[in-house]
Amino acid sequence: MIHSLFLVNSSGDIFLEKHWKSVVSRSVCDYFFEAQERATEPENVPPVIPTPHHYLISVLRHRIYFVAVIQSEVPPLFVIEFLHRVVDTFQDYFGVCTEAAIKDNVVVVYELLEEMLDNGFPLATESNILKELIKPPTILRTMVNTITGSTNVGEQLPTGQLSVVPWRRTGVKYTNNEAYFDVVEEIDVIIDKSGSTITAEIQGVIDACVKLTGMPDLTLSFMNPRLLDDVSFHPCVRFKRWEAERILSFIPPDGNFRLLSYHVSSQNGYPVGYRSLVAIPVYVKHNITFREGSSQGRFDLTLGPKQTMGKGVEAVLVSSQLPRGVLNANLSASQGTYTFDPVTKMLTWDVGKINPQKLPSLKGSMSLQAGASKPDENPSINIQFKIQQMAISGLKVNRLDMYGEKYKPFKGIKYMTKAGKFQVRT
Amino acid sequence: MSASSAFSDEKGGSSSVGEPEYGHDPASGGIFSSDYKRHDDLKEMLDSNKDSLKLEAMKRIVAMIARGKNTSDLFPAVVKNVACKNIEVKKLVYVYLVRYAEEQQDLALLSISTFQRGLKDPNQLIRASALRVLSSIRVTIIVPIMMLAIKEAASDMSPYVRKTAAHAIPKLYSLDPEQKDQLIEVIEKLLADKTTLVAGSVVMAFEEVCPERIDLIHKNYRKLCNLLVDVEEWGQVVIINMLTRYARTQFLNPNLNECLLEEGGESTFYGSDADQDEDEDEDKKDEALSKRKPYVMDPDHRLLLRNTKPLLQSRNAAVVMAVAQLYFHLAPKAEVGVIAKALVRLLRSHSEVQYVVLQNVATMTIKRRGMFEPYLKSFYIRSTDPTQIKVLKLEVLTNLASETNISTILREFQTYIKSMDKDFVAATIQAIGRCATHIGEVRDTCLNGLVQLLSNRDELVVAESVVVIKKLLQMQPEKHSDIIKHMAKLTDNIQVPMARASILWLIGEYCEHVPKIAPDVLRKMAKTFTNEEDIVKLQIINLAAKLYLTNSKQTKLLTQYVLNLAKYDQNYDIRDRARFIRQLIVPTDKCGALSKYAKKLILALKPAPILESPFKDRDHFQLGSLSHLLNTKAGGYQELPDWPQDAPDPSVRNVEVPEWTKCSSREKRKEKKVEKPFYSDSEGESGPTESADSESDSASSSASGSEQSGSGSEESEESEERSDSDEEEEEEEEEYMSLDVLMGTISPSGSLKSYELLHRITGEGLWVEYCFSRQPFLPDPHMVAVQIQFTNSAATEAKSLRLEEAKLQSGMRVKEFPEIEVLPAGESATVVMGVDFCDSTQAANLQLCTHSRKFFVSIQPPVGELMTPSFMTENEFKKEQGQLMGMNEITEKMQLPERCQNEHAIVQRVIAAANLSRVPCGSDKEFAGRTVTSGSLVLVTVATKESGPSQLTINCEKMVIGTMLVKDILLALTQ
């Protein structure tokens, strides 16, 4: 399936190569570089590039292209998903997935890649299993290995590999037993010029950090499980139980993992009157105009909270790509700071916290290129924010129970709402 | 950092061996900054007897390989270390070996014996990795050794080693395709493996080596379907794709009838111009419809659809896509809709995933628009999307456009036109054009909108609009001469060649509508002819020719002039065209017969272009495949076969020895290794999987201590033999049994279905299932015998297994089994207990206790198990039946499927559903029994007729039991 892998950095250098079958010359990447040149933006490089003898499938993460070389038919998503899994594993091992981190740990990277694929077919991708095979590098372990000459490669077959619970190793022990769950919701919105909502969707995830001794069996129930009608689970969740009782029942992996992700949309599948629309927590008043014949434009933007259930809107950041004709922006912010990059024409305004008594605003004028005609297009405004202690969909965890172990774990749950792709058209 | 490591590198080269400085992290970037040319020091380090030095050297070598540096000259020094004790050194040597063995075949042979030894190691990890490396060395000489190793590993005790064997198969095949036949044998053997660990890998091997041998799948089909949920995600993708192909060859098209109907419906809907044809068509369709038998979905087809559906919830996008394509290609139309939601969810993933998913959605929307219509807004475009995603979303939106939503879509398109991304704007204009051609109502609106765009400041936008307007105008030119006039004016400003060419073509084609303007345009064009692009020049010639034919008075000289200019053009196409046109239109004495028809030739009515989606007809490629994405056949692509006209024999999927039909040999069987799949389990988690797991667990735990090396293969051979004899025995017994059935005296038979009492995950390795053995429970005749099987798959032994009554319904009684004191790891034990269910199907809730834990479990009896067979003659039967009339009689009509028309099948199915005995020599098929607790009679009659529906009658004084039994037997007979 996957023949070879090349890692290419943003300046177009191949800094790592790995082959699982016979060696493919790195000149095959020339086709990739060609495509890269044709694409105006880095993310516009087509993920699948056919070449005379091979196919190149690539993903871009952390400004590194992971280019897989394929020789014959294989579902493209299979390769893409695998490459993302590789990146996730690197991130898990080294904290960050940068060129420097990969170069520093090249041997571990090689050992990982060797375990993850056999003859191009995925072998072990579960991070629990990998960590038993190859221990993640830590400063302490590096020191100890240096002195004692011991290795960070496991000798025994990881227990998970054969068990029916491949995601959890046996013999886990903690002195403090704790289980934390974060409900994080991102709200994706398009609001049109007149302020009406065109689409609104919520993408939620429940991320867990479970540090429990032994083989705990957890059940998590919700106050309003009806909200979750479009979900995807970590393999540990018992699907039948969910289908029957709407309860999440699972033996958790050890450490951090994503328990489930869900999707709530405003348009379909909702019982009328239940919650027919996704609540929009902020509103934007804007007035961005360019006049014909004058080299000035007006810019006026005000933000305000709405439907936040009394919670504060924090870490607000507004950005907008102004038209090419704009030379400079001369604005004044009632709160926070703004920057305008005259090269990329990107206007960013770091607002901070919204105070409902004194709404933040950004006003002023834009200067246009002299003699140029009025720009056709109006910029769209992207907003980021965070609201703590609230899940905008209204999802609430009812209770968490543990079976199978005798001790009492410490349990915690946190809610947060963030702006995902929150876009206002002007 | 680089300076210091470079320093120590240097030191390493010069100073004597054994310095501790070598211990620094080799991958710390030093290697990248220092330029290493000589490898002498590395050789010295590899030759030393200190593991730390060797490790150090290997790390540096691997880092060089990673950078693509050639280190092949170190081969002899490295290969010596293949037997090194240090496991990390060994692993790195393997990496090196696999990379360079192909180039240094002779030297690579030195390492083979080490691997051969490794293959016999008691540690399964070492056996597996030895096989992995051995099979990865691409040296043709060792093909026979590899073959032998694979064969041996395929019958290894450890499923992990068997998985590695499956992985090795395609490696050997690519090295030497001549081994195909032998490899197929191994694949066949591994396909019969019941562990989830092996399933994915062996199907992958099957796909690479012998995808055409679909016959190998038959016997394993149901097992694969049932195991699917538990297979690791990558294996799931491969299996689902393979099963899609399999299903296309084995089952009937579930949409066949609908397809015919649909075609008929659609043609009336769009009002095709040939109305009378349509009627004929419909007649034909009706005929075709009536000829077809009513479609009944094969239960195996249903099984596949049912077992793949939960995987739509997978976190792995590839799995979701695989299930989506399976549903798209195999499911009845009404059920395909479920995939839409899952695919829309994937749109939130990484942009590469979006790219692939959108391509597939685009193809699906052409065939099944309705499926994605509710999700229209999820495809709205954000200014932050990458252009390639925007264009694909636009494609989907265009495909989704219909009379009802077109106004929303057009409003959305209007905002897109103002985007800063000009490529995207151009694509939007094309999309508007396509909407306009497909939906007649909005054609004028679209056209007006596009005409407004002609005054846009951006030339690209204008040019694109012109091209699209040209196509739209071709559909009804007579109405729009003002637009043509407007466009004629544009020739002064617009510079994009394609747009200029389009305008000229329009004016030429419809010069009758603009008789005054056309000659003037030609005049202007003649002036600039020499500076135009080639496509524009060609259109100028065309325009000239058309005007010459319609209005030669005004344009004769102009045409001559243009043709003369063209005659000396640099481009031969233009010279050629000029010569051809001149001959055709200018009458000379020499001219041939053609010039008479010049007008007809050049001004012929031209059909309007059809604006089609580039994704049309892409669905002949399997969705989700690389070939579909590229729209060309990729190497190794397996065509998705068409549905067969008539379904192939479904019985090929039956496994010859349905072991669960016997109860007598059940206990025996459990002790042995079962070779046959266990498909009766509806949970998808079959018993043998578990037993294999526990086996290997015990193997690995004992392996560390004792010498078990050679015995692995022997043992499995033995087990094969045993299973062979087992099979024979079973065959005999089956024959015997069928005789019994014919004579109608059989009592305990039919399928013994196992139910799960305690899941192995909940039970922490303890796995309990129960079945109704249908033996009389000797201590108390009013109790139902329940046979319980404990399997301990945990690593530790389970102690004092017993049952305690928890909350029994009133009247229910339980006779517990004697406590099992110790159940060692990997072992299983069977006990029998009795339950008095009080003739009701209420579950008996019990508490299962081990030495450390308690589990709440419940035993739920199917109604058919609440009775014992009772023997009576036909006369007695008739007499009893006579007394149980009226309210006590329930009659149901049914249509028996073809498969169970014969007597044998009916008898078997009834007896499987309920614990009854057949009344011997009865004219109809009659069965009798008594309920266990109260001893009430249960009489069942199945009356079949040559034609018309069959009839099922049940006489029983317990009406509840009667009604439930009717349902169960009906289900058993009609499925």
Boltz contact constraints between the chains, C-beta under 6 A:
constraints:
  - contact:
      token1: [A, 16]
      token2: [B, 66]
      max_distance: 6.0
  - contact:
      token1: [A, 17]
      token2: [B, 68]
      max_distance: 6.0
  - contact:
      token1: [A, 26]
      token2: [B, 68]
      max_distance: 6.0
  - contact:
      token1: [A, 43]
      token2: [B, 351]
      max_distance: 6.0
  - contact:
      token1: [A, 43]
      token2: [B, 386]
      max_distance: 6.0
  - contact:
      token1: [A, 44]
      token2: [B, 386]
      max_distance: 6.0
  - contact:
      token1: [A, 44]
      token2: [B, 387]
      max_distance: 6.0
  - contact:
      token1: [A, 44]
      token2: [B, 388]
      max_distance: 6.0
  - contact:
      token1: [A, 47]
      token2: [B, 352]
      max_distance: 6.0
  - contact:
      token1: [A, 47]
      token2: [B, 355]
      max_distance: 6.0
  - contact:
      token1: [A, 48]
      token2: [B, 629]
      max_distance: 6.0
  - contact:
      token1: [A, 50]
      token2: [B, 630]
      max_distance: 6.0
  - contact:
      token1: [A, 59]
      token2: [B, 352]
      max_distance: 6.0
  - contact:
      token1: [A, 72]
      token2: [B, 635]
      max_distance: 6.0
  - contact:
      token1: [A, 72]
      token2: [B, 636]
      max_distance: 6.0
  - contact:
      token1: [A, 73]
      token2: [B, 626]
      max_distance: 6.0
  - contact:
      token1: [A, 73]
      token2: [B, 634]
      max_distance: 6.0
  - contact:
      token1: [A, 73]
      token2: [B, 636]
      max_distance: 6.0
  - contact:
      token1: [A, 73]
      token2: [B, 637]
      max_distance: 6.0
  - contact:
      token1: [A, 74]
      token2: [B, 626]
      max_distance: 6.0
  - contact:
      token1: [A, 75]
      token2: [B, 318]
      max_distance: 6.0
  - contact:
      token1: [A, 75]
      token2: [B, 624]
      max_distance: 6.0
  - contact:
      token1: [A, 75]
      token2: [B, 625]
      max_distance: 6.0
  - contact:
      token1: [A, 76]
      token2: [B, 356]
      max_distance: 6.0
  - contact:
      token1: [A, 76]
      token2: [B, 626]
      max_distance: 6.0
  - contact:
      token1: [A, 76]
      token2: [B, 629]
      max_distance: 6.0
  - contact:
      token1: [A, 77]
      token2: [B, 317]
      max_distance: 6.0
  - contact:
      token1: [A, 77]
      token2: [B, 318]
      max_distance: 6.0
  - contact:
      token1: [A, 77]
      token2: [B, 321]
      max_distance: 6.0
  - contact:
      token1: [A, 77]
      token2: [B, 356]
      max_distance: 6.0
  - contact:
      token1: [A, 78]
      token2: [B, 237]
      max_distance: 6.0
  - contact:
      token1: [A, 78]
      token2: [B, 318]
      max_distance: 6.0
  - contact:
      token1: [A, 80]
      token2: [B, 352]
      max_distance: 6.0
  - contact:
      token1: [A, 80]
      token2: [B, 353]
      max_distance: 6.0
  - contact:
      token1: [A, 81]
      token2: [B, 316]
      max_distance: 6.0
  - contact:
      token1: [A, 81]
      token2: [B, 317]
      max_distance: 6.0
  - contact:
      token1: [A, 81]
      token2: [B, 318]
      max_distance: 6.0
  - contact:
      token1: [A, 103]
      token2: [B, 29]
      max_distance: 6.0
  - contact:
      token1: [A, 103]
      token2: [B, 32]
      max_distance: 6.0
  - contact:
      token1: [A, 104]
      token2: [B, 27]
      max_distance: 6.0
  - contact:
      token1: [A, 104]
      token2: [B, 28]
      max_distance: 6.0
  - contact:
      token1: [A, 104]
      token2: [B, 29]
      max_distance: 6.0
  - contact:
      token1: [A, 105]
      token2: [B, 27]
      max_distance: 6.0
  - contact:
      token1: [A, 106]
      token2: [B, 27]
      max_distance: 6.0
  - contact:
      token1: [A, 106]
      token2: [B, 63]
      max_distance: 6.0
  - contact:
      token1: [A, 106]
      token2: [B, 66]
      max_distance: 6.0
  - contact:
      token1: [A, 107]
      token2: [B, 27]
      max_distance: 6.0
  - contact:
      token1: [A, 107]
      token2: [B, 59]
      max_distance: 6.0
  - contact:
      token1: [A, 107]
      token2: [B, 62]
      max_distance: 6.0
  - contact:
      token1: [A, 110]
      token2: [B, 62]
      max_distance: 6.0
  - contact:
      token1: [A, 110]
      token2: [B, 66]
      max_distance: 6.0
  - contact:
      token1: [A, 114]
      token2: [B, 95]
      max_distance: 6.0
  - contact:
      token1: [A, 118]
      token2: [B, 167]
      max_distance: 6.0
  - contact:
      token1: [A, 119]
      token2: [B, 167]
      max_distance: 6.0
  - contact:
      token1: [A, 119]
      token2: [B, 171]
      max_distance: 6.0
  - contact:
      token1: [A, 121]
      token2: [B, 204]
      max_distance: 6.0
  - contact:
      token1: [A, 122]
      token2: [B, 234]
      max_distance: 6.0
  - contact:
      token1: [A, 146]
      token2: [B, 23]
      max_distance: 6.0
  - contact:
      token1: [A, 149]
      token2: [B, 51]
      max_distance: 6.0
  - contact:
      token1: [A, 149]
      token2: [B, 52]
      max_distance: 6.0
  - contact:
      token1: [A, 151]
      token2: [B, 88]
      max_distance: 6.0
  - contact:
      token1: [A, 153]
      token2: [B, 87]
      max_distance: 6.0
  - contact:
      token1: [A, 153]
      token2: [B, 88]
      max_distance: 6.0
  - contact:
      token1: [A, 153]
      token2: [B, 91]
      max_distance: 6.0
  - contact:
      token1: [A, 155]
      token2: [B, 87]
      max_distance: 6.0
  - contact:
      token1: [A, 157]
      token2: [B, 124]
      max_distance: 6.0
  - contact:
      token1: [A, 157]
      token2: [B, 125]
      max_distance: 6.0
  - contact:
      token1: [A, 164]
      token2: [B, 760]
      max_distance: 6.0
  - contact:
      token1: [A, 190]
      token2: [B, 380]
      max_distance: 6.0
  - contact:
      token1: [A, 199]
      token2: [B, 377]
      max_distance: 6.0
  - contact:
      token1: [A, 199]
      token2: [B, 380]
      max_distance: 6.0
  - contact:
      token1: [A, 203]
      token2: [B, 348]
      max_distance: 6.0
  - contact:
      token1: [A, 215]
      token2: [B, 764]
      max_distance: 6.0
  - contact:
      token1: [A, 230]
      token2: [B, 341]
      max_distance: 6.0
  - contact:
      token1: [A, 230]
      token2: [B, 345]
      max_distance: 6.0
  - contact:
      token1: [A, 232]
      token2: [B, 313]
      max_distance: 6.0
  - contact:
      token1: [A, 232]
      token2: [B, 315]
      max_distance: 6.0
  - contact:
      token1: [A, 233]
      token2: [B, 313]
      max_distance: 6.0
  - contact:
      token1: [A, 239]
      token2: [B, 310]
      max_distance: 6.0
  - contact:
      token1: [A, 263]
      token2: [B, 345]
      max_distance: 6.0
  - contact:
      token1: [A, 267]
      token2: [B, 377]
      max_distance: 6.0
  - contact:
      token1: [A, 268]
      token2: [B, 374]
      max_distance: 6.0
  - contact:
      token1: [A, 373]
      token2: [B, 457]
      max_distance: 6.0
  - contact:
      token1: [A, 376]
      token2: [B, 418]
      max_distance: 6.0
  - contact:
      token1: [A, 377]
      token2: [B, 418]
      max_distance: 6.0
  - contact:
      token1: [A, 377]
      token2: [B, 420]
      max_distance: 6.0
  - contact:
      token1: [A, 380]
      token2: [B, 383]
      max_distance: 6.0
  - contact:
      token1: [A, 421]
      token2: [B, 382]
      max_distance: 6.0
  - contact:
      token1: [A, 423]
      token2: [B, 382]
      max_distance: 6.0
  - contact:
      token1: [A, 425]
      token2: [B, 415]
      max_distance: 6.0
